Amino acid sequence: MKLVQQLLDAKEHGIISVSAESSVLDAIKLMADKAVGSLLVMEGDKLVGIVTERDYARKVIVKGRSSESTAVGEIMTSDVLTATPTETVNRCMNVMTDRKIRHLPVVDGNSVIGLISIGDLVQAIISDQKEEIEHLEHYISGQ
């Protein structure tokens, strides 16, 4: 079973973040530029929230708010669920499925060290299953 740290090791390093004072328009532009669906909201090194495309759709677009004049802090989720590097992929998948979220920041102590997505978890599970199938095929064929 893969651990979160193994997923982070395979990903590009770096945290993409904005401040709570940033405009939603700037956050959406950054998401588009980086081809990501969420941004961590940071105050210096401290994680204070997460903002997603879903937040934008539900809390700005649907409500007729201005992307330019709405601050990220007004629409972000501040009660952020996190994972640790030693948690398993299956545990994170369960958390994300149960809570209906698509992104989990990864923290080590008080430091944010990465972000994993539901897509990262699905790829890891598929990879594990392919590996297991190959082992079983070799076992069955006697190789």
N, C-alpha and C positions, 0 to 999 in steps of 0.2 A: 504494500500500500504506500503510495507516494505521500510525502509530506509537503506542506505549503512551501517550505524553503526550497525544495527541488523545483517547484514551479517558478519561483522567483529567480533561481539560478539560470533557468532557461529563457527568461524574458530579458528585454532591454532594461537596463538599470535607469533609475531616475524617477522622480515623483513629479507629476504634473499637477500644479495646484494654483489656486487663486486665493485672494483675501476675501473676507466677508464684505468688505466695502466695495469690491469690484462690481461693475455693472453686469447684469445678466447678459447683455449683448457681448461684452468682452469675454465672458465665460463661454458662451456658445461659439463665438469665433475661435477661441482656443481649442475647444473640443473638436471643431471642424478641422482646424489646422493639424491637430495631432491625431485625428481619426480615432477618438475615444468617446465613450458614452457617459463619462463621469469625470469629475475633478474633485480632488481633495481640497477642502477649505482649511487654510492654515493661518495661524497667527505666529509668525516666526517658525519655530520648530514644533509648535503645539497644534495637534489636530482638533479643529473646532466644529467640523462638519463635512458633509459631502453634498455635492450638487450634481444632478443627473439630467439627461435629456428628458426623462419622465417628469422631473420637477418643473422643468421649463414648460413642457406641454400642459401640465395640469395646473400650475400655479401662476403662469404668465399668460400664455396664449389663450387658454380656455376662459380665463377671467378678464381678458381684454386689457391687461396691464402693459405698460411700456417696458420693452427690453432695455432701453437706454437709461431709464430713470429708476428701475427697480434694482436694488442691491442684491447680490448673491445671498447675503445674510438673511434676507427676507423670505427666501424660498428654500434654502438649504435644509437638510436633515441634520439636526445638531446632536441627536442621540444616536451616535454612529456605532453600529456593531462592528467589531474587529476580529481578526484572526491573529494567531501567533505563528511563527515559523515552524513550530513543532506539531501543529495540528495536522490531522490527516485530511486528504482531499475529500473523503467520504463525509467526515464531520462537517466540513465547510459546505459541501453540497446539501446536506440536511438542513443546516442553518439557513442557507440562501433560499432553498425551496420552501421551508416552513414560513419564513418571514417575507417571502416574495420580493427579494432584492436581487440585484444582478452584479453588485460589486462589493468587495470586502477589503478595506484597508488592512494591511498586515503591520502589526506593531511588535517591537521587541523591547520590552521594558516600557519606557516612555517615548521611544523613537519610532516614527513611521518609516518602515523600510521598503514598502511596496504596496501594490494593489493587485488583487486578483479578481477576475471576472468569472461569471458562470461559464463562459466559453472556455476559459483556461481549465476549469474543472472538468468539463465535458471532454475536452481533448485528452486530459490526463487519464480519465476513466477509460476512454476508448483505447488509448495506447496500452494501458494495463491489460485490458481484455484481449487485445490482439496478441500481446506477448503470451498470455496464458493459453490462448488457443494454439499458438505455435508450439509451445511446450507440450501440450496435450497431443497434438498431431505427431510430434516426434516420438513421444512415448508410445502412442498407439502403433506407429509404423516401426518401432524398434530401432530407431536411429539415434 
